[in-house]
Amino acid sequence: MTAPPLVGSIDRRLAVWAAVWTVAGLIGFGLVSAIIPNPIFGRQIPPEPFAIGVWLVSAPLMGLIAATYVVPPAPTMAGAAPLTVASMPLSNEPRSTAIGTIASLGAFLAIGCPVCNKVALVLLGTSGALTVYAPLQPIIGAVSLVLLSATVGWRMRLWSRGAACATP
C-alpha cells in the first residue's frame, strides 16, 4: 500500500519538530492562560469554547512555523551536498515572520481571561474588559488563525524551495 501523495511529501524531520513545538505551544499557552488548570496562573472567568478552539488550532500552526526555522530544507537533488546557511539559494522574499508573531500574540490574547489581561483592565476597567474586550476576543482569535494559516503557507513554500533557512 502506498502513502497518499501529501503524506509522502512531508519531511519526517519537519513533522517531528512541528509536533514538538505544537506540544510546547499547547502546554505554554494552556498554562499561562489557565486553560490547563495550574496553581500558578488562574482565571476569574472560565474559558469560552472559542478560546479552547483557538488554543487547539493555533498551536499546530505555530508548531509548523517554528519547525521551518529549526529544520533545514532537504537537498532537492539526489546526492547533492546538504544545504547550509551559506549555500542556500538567495531569495528576494523576506524571511521574517512578523505577521506570524503578531498572529501568535493575537491567539494568546484571544484565549486569555478578559479580566486577567492587565492592559485591558487598566485601559477599560473590569466592566469594560467584560463588555468591550471580551466580545472582541473571538474576532481577534479568528483573525489570528487566518494570519497564522497564511504564514504557515508562506513559510512552507519558502522551506520547500530551500529559501527558508534555519536561524543561525
N, C-alpha and C positions, 0 to 999 in steps of 0.2 A: 504494500500500500504506500503510495507516495504522499508526501505532505502537500497541503494546499500551497499555491504559489506564494502567497503572502507570508506564510509561516516559514517557508524555505528561504525567503529573502531576508529574514530578520537575523541580525548578527547576535549570536548567543551571548557574547560579552556585553553587548548593549542591553540585552534583555535582563541579564543578571544584575548589572549595575542600576538599571531602571527600577528593578524590584527592590534593591537595597535602598535607593533614595525614596521610593514610594513608602516603604515601611518607616523610614526616618521621618518623612513628612507627616504621615499619619500619626505617629507617636508624638512628634514635636508639636504639631498644631493641635492635636487632640488633647494633650496635657495642658498646654498653655491656655487654650480656650475653654478648658474644663469640660469638653465633650466626653473625654475619658475622666471619670471622677478620680481625684487625687487629693492628698492632704495639703498640697502647696497652693494650688490655684482653685478658685471656686467661682461659681456663677450664682447670681441672685435670681436669674430667670432661666428656666430650663431651656436647652437648645430646641429651636424650632426644627421641623422636618427639613425645610430647605437648607438650614445650616449643616445638618448632617449630610445631606446630598452634596452640597458644595464641598464639604470636607472630603467625602469619599471620592468625588470625581476629580478634584484639583490635585490630590496627592499623586496619582499616577501620571498626570500631565507634567507636574513639577519633577517627578522622578525621571521621566523621559528627557526633559530639558537638561537636567543635571547630568544624566548619563552621556549626553552628547559632548559634554565638556570633559568627562573622565575617560571615556573610551576613545582612543584614536581611531579614525576610519581605517578599515582594512585596505590593503593594496587592491587596486582594481584589476591588475593583470596578474595572471599566474606566474609565479617565480620572480615577481618584482620585489625590490627591496622594500622593507617596511617604511611607511611614511613617518617622517619626523617633523617637528615644527618647522625646521629649516627647509625641508624638501616638499612641504605641502604646496599645492597649487595656489597661486595668488588669486584673489577674487576682489572685485570692486564692491562686493556686498559687505555691509558691516557685520561683525561677528558678535557684538554685544547683544545682550537680551534685556535691554532697559524695559521694553514692553512686558517681557516675562516677569521681571522683578516687580513692576507696578501691578501686574495681574496677580502675582502671588500675595502681595500686600493687600490687594483688594479681596482676595479669597480669605485671608486672615481676618480682615475687618468684617466680612460678611458672616463668618461663623462665630465671632465673639459675642459675648453678652453685651447688649446695648448700654446698660448702665455700668458695666465694668470698664468700658472704654473711657479712660481718663480725659482724652481730648474732647470726645462728645459730651462728657459730663461737665467739663469746665465751660465749654462753649454754649451748651444748650440747657444745662441743668438736668435734674432727674426726669422731670416731666417732658422736657424737650427731647431727651435721649429716647424716651419711650414713644413719643408722638411724632417726632420728625425723623430721627436717625433709624429707629427700628423698622419702619416701613420701607426705608431705602436699602436695607441690608439685602433683601432678595434681588434687587436690581444690581447692586454692587457685585453680588455673587454671580449673577448671570453674565454681566459684562466681563468679570474676571475670567470666567470659564471660556468665553469666546476668545478673549485675548490669549489665554494660555493655550488653547487649541491652535490658534494661528501661529503662535510662537513654536509649538511643537512641530507643526508642518514646515515652518521655515527652517528650524534647526535640523530636522531630519533630512530635508532636501540638501542643505549645505553639507551635512555629515555624509550623506550617501555619495555626494560628488567629491568628497575629500577636502572640502574647503572649511569645515568646522573643526578647527584644531582644538585639542585639549588645552586647558590653561597651563601656562608654563610654570 
